[in-house]
Amino acid sequence: MATSDIGDIQVAERALQHHFADMEQQRDTSSFGMWMFLLTEIMFFGGLFCAYLVYRASYYQAFVEGSQKMNIVLGATNTAVLICSSLTMALGVRAAQMGKPKLMVILLLITILFGFGFLGIKAVEYHEHWENHEFPGPNFHFETGNPAHPASDPQHTQIYFSLYWAMTGLHALHMVIGIGLVAWLVIAGLMGAYTPHYYNPVENVGLYWHFVDLVWIYLFPMLYLISKKHGV
Amino acid sequence: MQETTESVGHIVPAKLYVTIWAILMAMTITTVLVARADIGPFNVVVALVIATIKATLVVLFFMHLRYSPKLTMATVVAAMFFLFLLLGLTMTDYLTRAWLTNPGY
């Protein structure tokens, strides 16, 4: 144990950049930097959420009709998949903190599997929407509930689908980047880069992963569960 | 400063993570079930309240905010403040436009 401790401290010493006083300061600084980045990410997604709120307030009925084309079972499954991936990610960070690199690698690989599971389910949904002409553009086609008394303008439902594709698409892009980052942690972890004294990258990628989960926690009710009631 | 050899952050018990996970899963099922019922304007209220509780749990425990320095907490508060400015001030415009065209509305 003592020899591995000395090894850990040597890895940590190599990881300490010269402009930091000690490992603790370096760790706090890197964590603060990650949170500042996540703040900008919140404002990045916030712009889309803002557009969503404005158009939802203006064309509520059209948004209800658009949301009724969503597959709630797949959406809820994906929410569950992301929550499970967040658990394995959190446990992975914990394994790194406790100096169990093998356990960390296994948990991160499971996290990656959940990530691909999410993207796979999302791809099934995207395919369905594409086949049903629910992609904004010249091929967009939308029938309102009762053509004799259209409750909403299909053009307004197109705005709903524009936001749906933009928001879930941007989220999916974050998932792809997240999977890439976790894969990098797996490789570095296998090479013994992380010890209980130095695991900042694991912690920060964990923060990123949970943030992406967080965005979906809001996207799911806002896009899928607007209203059960069908427009009159 | 006081810790000389340890630079390890707070280690959360695995049991707590699993508990948080179970709560998040239960709330996901709840939000879907509630959405199936028609409770008028409360559908959106319930959905957003549940989402916010879930988000809070993720930030506090999975993202370790509960065990983080005050600077991190200030960053999160700043993020929420600016998001509120963006969404809140925009909606004060869009939600009140009808007042001008429909006096007394």
Chai-1 contact restraints between the chains, C-beta under 6 A:
chainA,res_idxA,chainB,res_idxB,connection_type,confidence,min_distance_angstrom,max_distance_angstrom,comment,restraint_id
A,M23,B,S7,contact,1.0,0.0,6.0,A-B,restraint_1
A,E24,B,S7,contact,1.0,0.0,6.0,A-B,restraint_2
A,R27,B,S7,contact,1.0,0.0,6.0,A-B,restraint_3
A,F32,B,L71,contact,1.0,0.0,6.0,A-B,restraint_4
A,W35,B,T72,contact,1.0,0.0,6.0,A-B,restraint_5
A,W35,B,T75,contact,1.0,0.0,6.0,A-B,restraint_6
A,L39,B,T75,contact,1.0,0.0,6.0,A-B,restraint_7
A,L39,B,A79,contact,1.0,0.0,6.0,A-B,restraint_8
A,I42,B,A79,contact,1.0,0.0,6.0,A-B,restraint_9
A,I42,B,L83,contact,1.0,0.0,6.0,A-B,restraint_10
A,G46,B,L83,contact,1.0,0.0,6.0,A-B,restraint_11
A,G46,B,L86,contact,1.0,0.0,6.0,A-B,restraint_12
A,C50,B,L86,contact,1.0,0.0,6.0,A-B,restraint_13
A,C50,B,L87,contact,1.0,0.0,6.0,A-B,restraint_14
A,C50,B,T90,contact,1.0,0.0,6.0,A-B,restraint_15
A,V54,B,Y94,contact,1.0,0.0,6.0,A-B,restraint_16
A,A57,B,Y94,contact,1.0,0.0,6.0,A-B,restraint_17
A,A76,B,V32,contact,1.0,0.0,6.0,A-B,restraint_18
A,T79,B,T28,contact,1.0,0.0,6.0,A-B,restraint_19
A,A80,B,T28,contact,1.0,0.0,6.0,A-B,restraint_20
A,I83,B,L24,contact,1.0,0.0,6.0,A-B,restraint_21
A,I83,B,M25,contact,1.0,0.0,6.0,A-B,restraint_22
A,S86,B,F62,contact,1.0,0.0,6.0,A-B,restraint_23
A,L87,B,Y17,contact,1.0,0.0,6.0,A-B,restraint_24
A,L87,B,W21,contact,1.0,0.0,6.0,A-B,restraint_25
A,A90,B,Y17,contact,1.0,0.0,6.0,A-B,restraint_26
A,A90,B,F62,contact,1.0,0.0,6.0,A-B,restraint_27
A,L91,B,Y17,contact,1.0,0.0,6.0,A-B,restraint_28
A,Q97,B,V8,contact,1.0,0.0,6.0,A-B,restraint_29
A,Q97,B,I11,contact,1.0,0.0,6.0,A-B,restraint_30
A,P196,B,V8,contact,1.0,0.0,6.0,A-B,restraint_31
A,H197,B,S7,contact,1.0,0.0,6.0,A-B,restraint_32
A,L207,B,M63,contact,1.0,0.0,6.0,A-B,restraint_33
A,H210,B,V58,contact,1.0,0.0,6.0,A-B,restraint_34
A,H210,B,F62,contact,1.0,0.0,6.0,A-B,restraint_35
A,H210,B,M63,contact,1.0,0.0,6.0,A-B,restraint_36
A,L214,B,A55,contact,1.0,0.0,6.0,A-B,restraint_37
A,L214,B,V58,contact,1.0,0.0,6.0,A-B,restraint_38
A,I217,B,A51,contact,1.0,0.0,6.0,A-B,restraint_39
A,I217,B,K54,contact,1.0,0.0,6.0,A-B,restraint_40
A,I217,B,A55,contact,1.0,0.0,6.0,A-B,restraint_41
A,Y218,B,A51,contact,1.0,0.0,6.0,A-B,restraint_42
A,P221,B,T31,contact,1.0,0.0,6.0,A-B,restraint_43
A,P221,B,A47,contact,1.0,0.0,6.0,A-B,restraint_44
A,P221,B,A51,contact,1.0,0.0,6.0,A-B,restraint_45
A,L225,B,A35,contact,1.0,0.0,6.0,A-B,restraint_46
A,L225,B,A47,contact,1.0,0.0,6.0,A-B,restraint_47
A,S227,B,N43,contact,1.0,0.0,6.0,A-B,restraint_48
A,K228,B,A35,contact,1.0,0.0,6.0,A-B,restraint_49
A,K228,B,R36,contact,1.0,0.0,6.0,A-B,restraint_50
A,K228,B,D38,contact,1.0,0.0,6.0,A-B,restraint_51
A,K229,B,D38,contact,1.0,0.0,6.0,A-B,restraint_52
